[in-house]
């Protein structure tokens, strides 16, 4: 990803401690049956039209906002290194010139996992627009919060078995 100084003004870096083992947190991020239950900011739902979790594979889906707005989304998985790292490209559609890169790092810490989500935009202007117009920082925090909540539910279910 180059020199961090060079990319800092194009980046958003968020992290969250999730109460669950790393393998489980990674699984919640890599299976569509889990993703569709927590992906997106508060109040959003997703409908998947295609999903292949492998390097070069794609996830095509629509996010449905609480106000009824539909947002077409496309992700291509670039690097998958279970259970510690995922690199992806995320846009509205394949070859979207405004798509951004994301690196997700899963760090085990006992019974918890620290998840870092590093998003790199093609330009500072696109980063700033994502923050100002689309609430990317708050939306990202809400998305990680929904993941944390979902994993907590998964670990409680495992405890019941």
C-alpha positions in Angstrom: 0.0 0.0 0.0 2.9 2.4 -0.2 4.2 4.9 2.3 1.6 5.7 5.0 2.4 9.4 4.8 1.5 9.5 1.2 -1.9 7.8 1.6 -3.0 9.3 5.0 -5.2 12.0 3.4 -7.0 9.3 1.3 -7.6 6.8 4.1 -10.2 6.0 6.7 -9.0 3.7 9.4 -11.5 2.2 11.9 -11.0 -0.5 14.5 -13.3 -2.4 16.8 -12.8 -5.0 19.5 -15.3 -7.8 18.9 -16.2 -10.2 21.7 -15.5 -13.5 19.9 -12.6 -15.7 18.8 -10.8 -14.6 15.6 -12.0 -17.7 13.6 -15.6 -16.9 14.3 -15.2 -13.2 13.5 -13.5 -14.1 10.2 -16.3 -16.6 9.4 -18.9 -13.9 10.0 -17.2 -11.8 7.4 -16.8 -14.5 4.8 -20.1 -16.4 4.6 -23.0 -14.7 2.8 -25.5 -16.3 5.3 -23.8 -14.3 8.0 -22.9 -11.1 6.0 -26.5 -10.6 5.0 -27.5 -10.4 8.6 -25.2 -7.6 9.8 -23.6 -5.8 6.8 -24.1 -2.0 6.5 -25.0 0.8 8.8 -27.9 0.7 11.3 -31.2 0.2 9.6 -29.8 -1.1 6.3 -30.5 -4.5 4.8 -28.8 -6.3 1.9 -30.0 -8.5 -0.9 -27.2 -10.6 -2.6 -27.4 -11.5 -6.3 -24.0 -13.2 -6.6 -21.4 -14.4 -4.0 -18.1 -16.2 -4.4 -15.7 -15.9 -1.5 -12.3 -16.7 -3.1 -9.5 -14.6 -4.4 -10.8 -13.0 -7.6 -14.4 -13.9 -6.6 -17.1 -11.2 -6.3 -20.0 -10.3 -4.1 -22.8 -8.4 -5.9 -25.5 -7.0 -3.7 -27.9 -4.2 -3.1 -28.0 -2.3 0.2 -31.5 -1.1 1.1 -31.5 2.1 3.2 -34.0 2.7 5.9 -35.6 5.4 3.7 -36.2 2.9 0.9 -33.2 4.0 -1.2 -31.4 1.1 -3.0 -27.6 1.2 -3.4 -26.0 -1.2 -5.8 -22.7 -2.6 -4.5 -19.9 -4.7 -5.8 -16.9 -6.2 -4.0 -14.1 -8.3 -5.4 -12.0 -10.3 -2.9 -8.3 -9.7 -3.9 -6.4 -11.4 -1.1 -7.8 -13.9 1.5 -5.4 -15.0 4.3 -7.6 -16.8 6.9 -8.1 -15.9 9.6 -6.0 -12.8 9.7 -6.5 -10.7 6.6 -8.8 -9.9 3.7 -8.1 -7.4 0.9 -10.9 -6.2 -1.3 -12.0 -3.6 -3.8 -15.5 -2.1 -3.2 -17.5 0.0 -5.7 -21.0 0.5 -6.9 -20.3 -1.8 -9.9 -17.4 -3.8 -11.5 -14.7 -1.4 -12.9 -16.3 1.6 -11.0 -13.6 4.3 -11.3 -14.5 5.5 -7.8 -14.1 2.1 -6.2 -11.9 2.0 -3.1 -9.6 -0.6 -1.6 -10.1 -2.1 1.9 -7.8 -4.2 4.0 -9.3 -6.0 7.0 -7.0 -7.2 9.7 -8.2 -9.7 12.3 -6.0 -9.8 15.4 -6.6 -12.4 18.1 -6.5 -11.2 21.7 -7.7 -14.1 23.9 -11.4 -14.4 23.6 -11.7 -11.2 21.7 -10.6 -10.1 18.2 -9.5 -6.6 17.2 -10.7 -5.9 13.7 -9.1 -3.0 11.8 -10.7 -1.8 8.6 -8.4 0.4 6.5 -10.1 2.0 3.5 -8.0 3.7 0.8 -9.7 6.0 -1.7 -8.3 6.8 -5.2 -8.2 10.5 -4.3 -8.5 12.8 -1.2 -11.6 14.4 -2.8 -13.4 11.0 -3.0 -12.4 10.3 0.6 -13.7 13.6 1.7 -17.0 13.1 -0.2 -17.5 9.7 1.3 -17.0 11.2 4.8 -19.2 14.3 4.2 -21.9 13.1 1.9 -22.2 9.4 2.8 -21.1 9.5 6.4 -18.4 6.9 5.8 -16.8 7.1 9.2 -20.1 6.8 11.2 -21.4 4.2 8.7 -18.3 2.2 9.1 -18.5 2.4 12.9 -22.1 1.3 12.8 -21.3 -1.6 10.4 -18.5 -2.8 12.8 -20.9 -2.4 15.7 -23.5 -4.6 13.9 -20.8 -7.2 13.3 -19.8 -7.1 17.0 -23.5 -7.6 18.0 -24.0 -10.4 15.5 -20.8 -12.3 16.7 -22.0 -11.9 20.3 -25.2 -13.7 19.2 -23.2 -16.4 17.4 -21.0 -17.1 20.5 -24.1 -17.3 22.8 -25.7 -19.8 20.4 -22.5 -21.9 20.5 -22.6 -21.8 24.3 -26.1 -23.3 24.2 -25.0 -26.4 22.2 
